[in-house]
């Protein structure tokens, strides 16, 4: 989709409150992030008041297993060794089993 077509799509969807939450700039597509949204609606499963009572100032805390979501943690190839140590400490302190590796982005490409 061209930039103009994308811009036009968002302009026609101006009243859609999910656009700013679920949309992302193309330049960040490599992040492959996952976003979750909770909202009030009439449902027998879960009510809006139940969602609100579990919310705090930062949003709605949800328990997840980071080891299911994180395969590897990459550190910039130009990062100082102390920074890589800090990242390893953070990963270990949160019991994440994913290896911390220096990115190969600065390496010579194979093509």
RAPEHU-V383731 format. One line per field, one symbol per residue. burial: I if it has 9 or more other ideal C-beta (glycine too) atoms within 8 Angstrom, else O. A space follows every 50 residues. Layout:
burial->???
This chain:
burial->OOOOOIOOIIOOOOOOOOIOOOOOOOOOOOOOOOOOOOOOOOOOOOOOOO IOOOOOOOOOOOOOOIIOOOOOIOIIIOIOOOIIOOIIOOIOOOOIOIOI OIIOOOOOOOO
